[in-house]
Every structure is written in C-alpha cells, then in structure tokens.
Amino acid sequence: MKLPDTWKCHICGEERPDERISVFTKPWVINGQTVGSQNIRYCNDRPACIEGAKDSSLDFSFPKAGEE
C-alpha cells in the first residue's frame, strides 16, 4: 500500500508535502478516564500550527463541559 505524498494540516487546513506534516497525539479523557487518543496533523515548519496542535483547548470531537 502506498501512503499519500501530501497530508492536510488539521490546524491551517492546507495540503502539505509529507515531510512538512507531523502528528501530535492527544489523549481523549472522559470523566477522568483515558478512553482513546486523537491524532492531530500539523505543519512542522509553521509556529502557529505547532502551537495550535498542542493547544489543550483544541478538540475536534467532544465539546467541553458547559459548552454547547
């Protein structure tokens, strides 16, 4: 199986070459228990994307308690 030559950054949304994309893995914690993990692709040569991937408030899947 051949992997793609480009990947879409989850932070800026731009399609980038494989060597310019890295992955930050963030645990999914629900009710104090880790139930899985989330892989966030980001541009490894753009400070805003690097910081965005590590931002603890970034959540693609579940709203935080009290948020609608």
mmCIF file as gemmi writes it, N, C-alpha and C atoms, coordinates in Angstrom:
data_model
loop_
_atom_site.group_PDB
_atom_site.id
_atom_site.type_symbol
_atom_site.label_atom_id
_atom_site.label_alt_id
_atom_site.label_comp_id
_atom_site.label_asym_id
_atom_site.label_entity_id
_atom_site.label_seq_id
_atom_site.pdbx_PDB_ins_code
_atom_site.Cartn_x
_atom_site.Cartn_y
_atom_site.Cartn_z
_atom_site.occupancy
_atom_site.B_iso_or_equiv
_atom_site.pdbx_formal_charge
_atom_site.auth_seq_id
_atom_site.auth_asym_id
_atom_site.pdbx_PDB_model_num
ATOM 1 N N . MET Axp A 1 ? 0.844 -1.176 0 1 0 ? 1 A 1
ATOM 2 C CA . MET Axp A 1 ? 0 0 0 1 0 ? 1 A 1
ATOM 3 C C . MET Axp A 1 ? 0.892 1.242 0 1 0 ? 1 A 1
ATOM 4 N N . LYS Axp A 2 ? 0.594 2.192 -0.856 1 0 ? 2 A 1
ATOM 5 C CA . LYS Axp A 2 ? 1.361 3.431 -0.942 1 0 ? 2 A 1
ATOM 6 C C . LYS Axp A 2 ? 0.67 4.512 -0.118 1 0 ? 2 A 1
ATOM 7 N N . LEU Axp A 3 ? 1.447 5.164 0.742 1 0 ? 3 A 1
ATOM 8 C CA . LEU Axp A 3 ? 0.912 6.268 1.539 1 0 ? 3 A 1
ATOM 9 C C . LEU Axp A 3 ? 0.823 7.522 0.684 1 0 ? 3 A 1
ATOM 10 N N . PRO Axp A 4 ? -0.06 8.451 1.056 1 0 ? 4 A 1
ATOM 11 C CA . PRO Axp A 4 ? -0.182 9.695 0.285 1 0 ? 4 A 1
ATOM 12 C C . PRO Axp A 4 ? 1.113 10.513 0.329 1 0 ? 4 A 1
ATOM 13 N N . ASP Axp A 5 ? 1.332 11.306 -0.717 1 0 ? 5 A 1
ATOM 14 C CA . ASP Axp A 5 ? 2.5 12.188 -0.771 1 0 ? 5 A 1
ATOM 15 C C . ASP Axp A 5 ? 2.238 13.497 -0.041 1 0 ? 5 A 1
ATOM 16 N N . THR Axp A 6 ? 0.969 13.811 0.182 1 0 ? 6 A 1
ATOM 17 C CA . THR Axp A 6 ? 0.602 15.04 0.884 1 0 ? 6 A 1
ATOM 18 C C . THR Axp A 6 ? -0.441 14.729 1.946 1 0 ? 6 A 1
ATOM 19 N N . TRP Axp A 7 ? -0.526 15.624 2.928 1 0 ? 7 A 1
ATOM 20 C CA . TRP Axp A 7 ? -1.491 15.493 4.015 1 0 ? 7 A 1
ATOM 21 C C . TRP Axp A 7 ? -2.095 16.86 4.285 1 0 ? 7 A 1
ATOM 22 N N . LYS Axp A 8 ? -3.322 16.878 4.774 1 0 ? 8 A 1
ATOM 23 C CA . LYS Axp A 8 ? -3.967 18.142 5.119 1 0 ? 8 A 1
ATOM 24 C C . LYS Axp A 8 ? -3.696 18.455 6.591 1 0 ? 8 A 1
ATOM 25 N N . CYS Axp A 9 ? -3.224 19.671 6.857 1 0 ? 9 A 1
ATOM 26 C CA . CYS Axp A 9 ? -2.986 20.122 8.223 1 0 ? 9 A 1
ATOM 27 C C . CYS Axp A 9 ? -4.334 20.348 8.904 1 0 ? 9 A 1
ATOM 28 N N . HIS Axp A 10 ? -4.513 19.795 10.098 1 0 ? 10 A 1
ATOM 29 C CA . HIS Axp A 10 ? -5.758 19.985 10.84 1 0 ? 10 A 1
ATOM 30 C C . HIS Axp A 10 ? -5.873 21.388 11.424 1 0 ? 10 A 1
ATOM 31 N N . ILE Axp A 11 ? -4.782 22.14 11.464 1 0 ? 11 A 1
ATOM 32 C CA . ILE Axp A 11 ? -4.79 23.467 12.065 1 0 ? 11 A 1
ATOM 33 C C . ILE Axp A 11 ? -5.078 24.544 11.02 1 0 ? 11 A 1
ATOM 34 N N . CYS Axp A 12 ? -4.26 24.618 9.965 1 0 ? 12 A 1
ATOM 35 C CA . CYS Axp A 12 ? -4.453 25.67 8.953 1 0 ? 12 A 1
ATOM 36 C C . CYS Axp A 12 ? -5.285 25.199 7.763 1 0 ? 12 A 1
ATOM 37 N N . GLY Axp A 13 ? -5.447 23.881 7.611 1 0 ? 13 A 1
ATOM 38 C CA . GLY Axp A 13 ? -6.271 23.346 6.534 1 0 ? 13 A 1
ATOM 39 C C . GLY Axp A 13 ? -5.56 23.199 5.197 1 0 ? 13 A 1
ATOM 40 N N . GLU Axp A 14 ? -4.284 23.563 5.144 1 0 ? 14 A 1
ATOM 41 C CA . GLU Axp A 14 ? -3.545 23.497 3.886 1 0 ? 14 A 1
ATOM 42 C C . GLU Axp A 14 ? -3.015 22.085 3.629 1 0 ? 14 A 1
ATOM 43 N N . GLU Axp A 15 ? -3.044 21.68 2.368 1 0 ? 15 A 1
ATOM 44 C CA . GLU Axp A 15 ? -2.467 20.404 1.935 1 0 ? 15 A 1
ATOM 45 C C . GLU Axp A 15 ? -0.957 20.61 1.808 1 0 ? 15 A 1
ATOM 46 N N . ARG Axp A 16 ? -0.167 19.779 2.52 1 0 ? 16 A 1
ATOM 47 C CA . ARG Axp A 16 ? 1.286 19.967 2.564 1 0 ? 16 A 1
ATOM 48 C C . ARG Axp A 16 ? 1.99 18.661 2.234 1 0 ? 16 A 1
ATOM 49 N N . PRO Axp A 17 ? 3.251 18.732 1.752 1 0 ? 17 A 1
ATOM 50 C CA . PRO Axp A 17 ? 4.015 17.507 1.495 1 0 ? 17 A 1
ATOM 51 C C . PRO Axp A 17 ? 4.253 16.731 2.789 1 0 ? 17 A 1
ATOM 52 N N . ASP Axp A 18 ? 4.407 15.436 2.659 1 0 ? 18 A 1
ATOM 53 C CA . ASP Axp A 18 ? 4.573 14.538 3.803 1 0 ? 18 A 1
ATOM 54 C C . ASP Axp A 18 ? 5.653 15.004 4.78 1 0 ? 18 A 1
ATOM 55 N N . GLU Axp A 19 ? 6.795 15.464 4.274 1 0 ? 19 A 1
ATOM 56 C CA . GLU Axp A 19 ? 7.902 15.859 5.157 1 0 ? 19 A 1
ATOM 57 C C . GLU Axp A 19 ? 7.623 17.145 5.938 1 0 ? 19 A 1
ATOM 58 N N . ARG Axp A 20 ? 6.577 17.874 5.603 1 0 ? 20 A 1
ATOM 59 C CA . ARG Axp A 20 ? 6.213 19.112 6.305 1 0 ? 20 A 1
ATOM 60 C C . ARG Axp A 20 ? 5.061 18.912 7.289 1 0 ? 20 A 1
ATOM 61 N N . ILE Axp A 21 ? 4.606 17.662 7.434 1 0 ? 21 A 1
ATOM 62 C CA . ILE Axp A 21 ? 3.498 17.359 8.351 1 0 ? 21 A 1
ATOM 63 C C . ILE Axp A 21 ? 3.998 16.428 9.456 1 0 ? 21 A 1
ATOM 64 N N . SER Axp A 22 ? 3.649 16.771 10.691 1 0 ? 22 A 1
ATOM 65 C CA . SER Axp A 22 ? 3.92 15.909 11.846 1 0 ? 22 A 1
ATOM 66 C C . SER Axp A 22 ? 2.594 15.624 12.535 1 0 ? 22 A 1
ATOM 67 N N . VAL Axp A 23 ? 2.622 14.719 13.51 1 0 ? 23 A 1
ATOM 68 C CA . VAL Axp A 23 ? 1.397 14.33 14.212 1 0 ? 23 A 1
ATOM 69 C C . VAL Axp A 23 ? 1.595 14.49 15.713 1 0 ? 23 A 1
ATOM 70 N N . PHE Axp A 24 ? 0.653 15.176 16.342 1 0 ? 24 A 1
ATOM 71 C CA . PHE Axp A 24 ? 0.614 15.308 17.797 1 0 ? 24 A 1
ATOM 72 C C . PHE Axp A 24 ? -0.524 14.412 18.274 1 0 ? 24 A 1
ATOM 73 N N . THR Axp A 25 ? -0.239 13.497 19.188 1 0 ? 25 A 1
ATOM 74 C CA . THR Axp A 25 ? -1.266 12.601 19.715 1 0 ? 25 A 1
ATOM 75 C C . THR Axp A 25 ? -1.734 13.117 21.059 1 0 ? 25 A 1
ATOM 76 N N . LYS Axp A 26 ? -3.036 13.332 21.153 1 0 ? 26 A 1
ATOM 77 C CA . LYS Axp A 26 ? -3.659 13.887 22.355 1 0 ? 26 A 1
ATOM 78 C C . LYS Axp A 26 ? -4.606 12.832 22.933 1 0 ? 26 A 1
ATOM 79 N N . PRO Axp A 27 ? -4.502 12.538 24.226 1 0 ? 27 A 1
ATOM 80 C CA . PRO Axp A 27 ? -5.411 11.54 24.812 1 0 ? 27 A 1
ATOM 81 C C . PRO Axp A 27 ? -6.836 12.078 24.904 1 0 ? 27 A 1
ATOM 82 N N . TRP Axp A 28 ? -7.799 11.196 24.717 1 0 ? 28 A 1
ATOM 83 C CA . TRP Axp A 28 ? -9.206 11.529 24.958 1 0 ? 28 A 1
ATOM 84 C C . TRP Axp A 28 ? -9.502 11.143 26.392 1 0 ? 28 A 1
ATOM 85 N N . VAL Axp A 29 ? -9.896 12.1 27.193 1 0 ? 29 A 1
ATOM 86 C CA . VAL Axp A 29 ? -10.205 11.839 28.594 1 0 ? 29 A 1
ATOM 87 C C . VAL Axp A 29 ? -11.667 12.19 28.822 1 0 ? 29 A 1
ATOM 88 N N . ILE Axp A 30 ? -12.434 11.21 29.263 1 0 ? 30 A 1
ATOM 89 C CA . ILE Axp A 30 ? -13.856 11.399 29.55 1 0 ? 30 A 1
ATOM 90 C C . ILE Axp A 30 ? -14.098 10.942 30.978 1 0 ? 30 A 1
ATOM 91 N N . ASN Axp A 31 ? -14.677 11.824 31.773 1 0 ? 31 A 1
ATOM 92 C CA . ASN Axp A 31 ? -14.937 11.533 33.188 1 0 ? 31 A 1
ATOM 93 C C . ASN Axp A 31 ? -13.678 11.043 33.907 1 0 ? 31 A 1
ATOM 94 N N . GLY Axp A 32 ? -12.55 11.67 33.596 1 0 ? 32 A 1
ATOM 95 C CA . GLY Axp A 32 ? -11.302 11.34 34.274 1 0 ? 32 A 1
ATOM 96 C C . GLY Axp A 32 ? -10.592 10.097 33.772 1 0 ? 32 A 1
ATOM 97 N N . GLN Axp A 33 ? -11.149 9.413 32.78 1 0 ? 33 A 1
ATOM 98 C CA . GLN Axp A 33 ? -10.524 8.199 32.256 1 0 ? 33 A 1
ATOM 99 C C . GLN Axp A 33 ? -10.091 8.413 30.815 1 0 ? 33 A 1
ATOM 100 N N . THR Axp A 34 ? -8.894 7.952 30.493 1 0 ? 34 A 1
ATOM 101 C CA . THR Axp A 34 ? -8.422 7.993 29.115 1 0 ? 34 A 1
ATOM 102 C C . THR Axp A 34 ? -9.109 6.868 28.353 1 0 ? 34 A 1
ATOM 103 N N . VAL Axp A 35 ? -9.853 7.237 27.306 1 0 ? 35 A 1
ATOM 104 C CA . VAL Axp A 35 ? -10.628 6.249 26.557 1 0 ? 35 A 1
ATOM 105 C C . VAL Axp A 35 ? -10.128 6.075 25.119 1 0 ? 35 A 1
ATOM 106 N N . GLY Axp A 36 ? -9.118 6.819 24.754 1 0 ? 36 A 1
ATOM 107 C CA . GLY Axp A 36 ? -8.582 6.726 23.403 1 0 ? 36 A 1
ATOM 108 C C . GLY Axp A 36 ? -7.611 7.86 23.164 1 0 ? 36 A 1
ATOM 109 N N . SER Axp A 37 ? -7.295 8.077 21.901 1 0 ? 37 A 1
ATOM 110 C CA . SER Axp A 37 ? -6.404 9.179 21.567 1 0 ? 37 A 1
ATOM 111 C C . SER Axp A 37 ? -6.828 9.794 20.245 1 0 ? 37 A 1
ATOM 112 N N . GLN Axp A 38 ? -6.384 11.015 20.035 1 0 ? 38 A 1
ATOM 113 C CA . GLN Axp A 38 ? -6.715 11.775 18.841 1 0 ? 38 A 1
ATOM 114 C C . GLN Axp A 38 ? -5.399 12.194 18.193 1 0 ? 38 A 1
ATOM 115 N N . ASN Axp A 39 ? -5.233 11.923 16.921 1 0 ? 39 A 1
ATOM 116 C CA . ASN Axp A 39 ? -4.038 12.331 16.189 1 0 ? 39 A 1
ATOM 117 C C . ASN Axp A 39 ? -4.338 13.615 15.433 1 0 ? 39 A 1
ATOM 118 N N . ILE Axp A 40 ? -3.535 14.645 15.704 1 0 ? 40 A 1
ATOM 119 C CA . ILE Axp A 40 ? -3.724 15.953 15.087 1 0 ? 40 A 1
ATOM 120 C C . ILE Axp A 40 ? -2.537 16.211 14.163 1 0 ? 40 A 1
ATOM 121 N N . ARG Axp A 41 ? -2.807 16.305 12.858 1 0 ? 41 A 1
ATOM 122 C CA . ARG Axp A 41 ? -1.746 16.604 11.894 1 0 ? 41 A 1
ATOM 123 C C . ARG Axp A 41 ? -1.511 18.112 11.868 1 0 ? 41 A 1
ATOM 124 N N . TYR Axp A 42 ? -0.231 18.51 11.847 1 0 ? 42 A 1
ATOM 125 C CA . TYR Axp A 42 ? 0.106 19.934 11.826 1 0 ? 42 A 1
ATOM 126 C C . TYR Axp A 42 ? 1.361 20.173 10.99 1 0 ? 42 A 1
ATOM 127 N N . CYS Axp A 43 ? 1.5 21.398 10.484 1 0 ? 43 A 1
ATOM 128 C CA . CYS Axp A 43 ? 2.687 21.792 9.725 1 0 ? 43 A 1
ATOM 129 C C . CYS Axp A 43 ? 3.849 21.931 10.694 1 0 ? 43 A 1
ATOM 130 N N . ASN Axp A 44 ? 4.914 21.159 10.486 1 0 ? 44 A 1
ATOM 131 C CA . ASN Axp A 44 ? 6.043 21.18 11.412 1 0 ? 44 A 1
ATOM 132 C C . ASN Axp A 44 ? 7.016 22.327 11.155 1 0 ? 44 A 1
ATOM 133 N N . ASP Axp A 45 ? 6.729 23.167 10.158 1 0 ? 45 A 1
ATOM 134 C CA . ASP Axp A 45 ? 7.582 24.319 9.869 1 0 ? 45 A 1
ATOM 135 C C . ASP Axp A 45 ? 6.848 25.643 10.087 1 0 ? 45 A 1
ATOM 136 N N . ARG Axp A 46 ? 5.681 25.601 10.701 1 0 ? 46 A 1
ATOM 137 C CA . ARG Axp A 46 ? 4.892 26.808 10.962 1 0 ? 46 A 1
ATOM 138 C C . ARG Axp A 46 ? 4.574 26.895 12.453 1 0 ? 46 A 1
ATOM 139 N N . PRO Axp A 47 ? 5.159 27.872 13.142 1 0 ? 47 A 1
ATOM 140 C CA . PRO Axp A 47 ? 4.948 28.001 14.588 1 0 ? 47 A 1
ATOM 141 C C . PRO Axp A 47 ? 3.472 28.048 14.998 1 0 ? 47 A 1
ATOM 142 N N . ALA Axp A 48 ? 2.627 28.714 14.231 1 0 ? 48 A 1
ATOM 143 C CA . ALA Axp A 48 ? 1.205 28.792 14.591 1 0 ? 48 A 1
ATOM 144 C C . ALA Axp A 48 ? 0.545 27.412 14.56 1 0 ? 48 A 1
ATOM 145 N N . CYS Axp A 49 ? 0.922 26.581 13.614 1 0 ? 49 A 1
ATOM 146 C CA . CYS Axp A 49 ? 0.359 25.226 13.534 1 0 ? 49 A 1
ATOM 147 C C . CYS Axp A 49 ? 0.895 24.351 14.663 1 0 ? 49 A 1
ATOM 148 N N . ILE Axp A 50 ? 2.182 24.504 14.976 1 0 ? 50 A 1
ATOM 149 C CA . ILE Axp A 50 ? 2.777 23.73 16.07 1 0 ? 50 A 1
ATOM 150 C C . ILE Axp A 50 ? 2.073 24.063 17.378 1 0 ? 50 A 1
ATOM 151 N N . GLU Axp A 51 ? 1.905 25.35 17.664 1 0 ? 51 A 1
ATOM 152 C CA . GLU Axp A 51 ? 1.229 25.769 18.897 1 0 ? 51 A 1
ATOM 153 C C . GLU Axp A 51 ? -0.239 25.356 18.885 1 0 ? 51 A 1
ATOM 154 N N . GLY Axp A 52 ? -0.889 25.472 17.729 1 0 ? 52 A 1
ATOM 155 C CA . GLY Axp A 52 ? -2.296 25.089 17.62 1 0 ? 52 A 1
ATOM 156 C C . GLY Axp A 52 ? -2.523 23.616 17.899 1 0 ? 52 A 1
ATOM 157 N N . ALA Axp A 53 ? -1.602 22.778 17.456 1 0 ? 53 A 1
ATOM 158 C CA . ALA Axp A 53 ? -1.733 21.334 17.682 1 0 ? 53 A 1
ATOM 159 C C . ALA Axp A 53 ? -1.607 20.989 19.157 1 0 ? 53 A 1
ATOM 160 N N . LYS Axp A 54 ? -0.789 21.741 19.875 1 0 ? 54 A 1
ATOM 161 C CA . LYS Axp A 54 ? -0.551 21.459 21.293 1 0 ? 54 A 1
ATOM 162 C C . LYS Axp A 54 ? -1.531 22.178 22.213 1 0 ? 54 A 1
ATOM 163 N N . ASP Axp A 55 ? -2.363 23.062 21.658 1 0 ? 55 A 1
ATOM 164 C CA . ASP Axp A 55 ? -3.321 23.839 22.454 1 0 ? 55 A 1
ATOM 165 C C . ASP Axp A 55 ? -4.307 22.896 23.14 1 0 ? 55 A 1
ATOM 166 N N . SER Axp A 56 ? -4.315 22.916 24.453 1 0 ? 56 A 1
ATOM 167 C CA . SER Axp A 56 ? -5.162 21.982 25.207 1 0 ? 56 A 1
ATOM 168 C C . SER Axp A 56 ? -6.651 22.246 25.02 1 0 ? 56 A 1
ATOM 169 N N . SER Axp A 57 ? -7.018 23.425 24.509 1 0 ? 57 A 1
ATOM 170 C CA . SER Axp A 57 ? -8.442 23.708 24.309 1 0 ? 57 A 1
ATOM 171 C C . SER Axp A 57 ? -8.933 23.218 22.95 1 0 ? 57 A 1
ATOM 172 N N . LEU Axp A 58 ? -8.02 22.797 22.084 1 0 ? 58 A 1
ATOM 173 C CA . LEU Axp A 58 ? -8.396 22.309 20.764 1 0 ? 58 A 1
ATOM 174 C C . LEU Axp A 58 ? -9.029 20.937 20.896 1 0 ? 58 A 1
ATOM 175 N N . ASP Axp A 59 ? -10.232 20.784 20.393 1 0 ? 59 A 1
ATOM 176 C CA . ASP Axp A 59 ? -10.917 19.496 20.482 1 0 ? 59 A 1
ATOM 177 C C . ASP Axp A 59 ? -11.785 19.334 19.249 1 0 ? 59 A 1
ATOM 178 N N . PHE Axp A 60 ? -11.468 18.361 18.413 1 0 ? 60 A 1
ATOM 179 C CA . PHE Axp A 60 ? -12.205 18.139 17.181 1 0 ? 60 A 1
ATOM 180 C C . PHE Axp A 60 ? -13.467 17.314 17.384 1 0 ? 60 A 1
ATOM 181 N N . SER Axp A 61 ? -13.602 16.673 18.539 1 0 ? 61 A 1
ATOM 182 C CA . SER Axp A 61 ? -14.666 15.696 18.675 1 0 ? 61 A 1
ATOM 183 C C . SER Axp A 61 ? -15.725 16.005 19.718 1 0 ? 61 A 1
ATOM 184 N N . PHE Axp A 62 ? -15.32 16.343 20.916 1 0 ? 62 A 1
ATOM 185 C CA . PHE Axp A 62 ? -16.272 16.482 22.007 1 0 ? 62 A 1
ATOM 186 C C . PHE Axp A 62 ? -16.252 17.897 22.573 1 0 ? 62 A 1
ATOM 187 N N . PRO Axp A 63 ? -17.43 18.506 22.813 1 0 ? 63 A 1
ATOM 188 C CA . PRO Axp A 63 ? -17.438 19.81 23.485 1 0 ? 63 A 1
ATOM 189 C C . PRO Axp A 63 ? -17.009 19.644 24.937 1 0 ? 63 A 1
ATOM 190 N N . LYS Axp A 64 ? -16.412 20.672 25.487 1 0 ? 64 A 1
ATOM 191 C CA . LYS Axp A 64 ? -16.013 20.648 26.894 1 0 ? 64 A 1
ATOM 192 C C . LYS Axp A 64 ? -17.248 20.846 27.771 1 0 ? 64 A 1
ATOM 193 N N . ALA Axp A 65 ? -17.177 20.429 29.016 1 0 ? 65 A 1
ATOM 194 C CA . ALA Axp A 65 ? -18.295 20.559 29.953 1 0 ? 65 A 1
ATOM 195 C C . ALA Axp A 65 ? -18.761 22.009 30.006 1 0 ? 65 A 1
ATOM 196 N N . GLY Axp A 66 ? -20.051 22.225 29.876 1 0 ? 66 A 1
ATOM 197 C CA . GLY Axp A 66 ? -20.626 23.559 29.942 1 0 ? 66 A 1
ATOM 198 C C . GLY Axp A 66 ? -20.648 24.3 28.619 1 0 ? 66 A 1
ATOM 199 N N . GLU Axp A 67 ? -20.004 23.767 27.578 1 0 ? 67 A 1
ATOM 200 C CA . GLU Axp A 67 ? -20.013 24.402 26.26 1 0 ? 67 A 1
ATOM 201 C C . GLU Axp A 67 ? -21.064 23.732 25.394 1 0 ? 67 A 1
ATOM 202 N N . GLU Axp A 68 ? -21.706 24.512 24.585 1 0 ? 68 A 1
ATOM 203 C CA . GLU Axp A 68 ? -22.718 23.965 23.677 1 0 ? 68 A 1
ATOM 204 C C . GLU Axp A 68 ? -22.355 24.307 22.26 1 0 ? 68 A 1
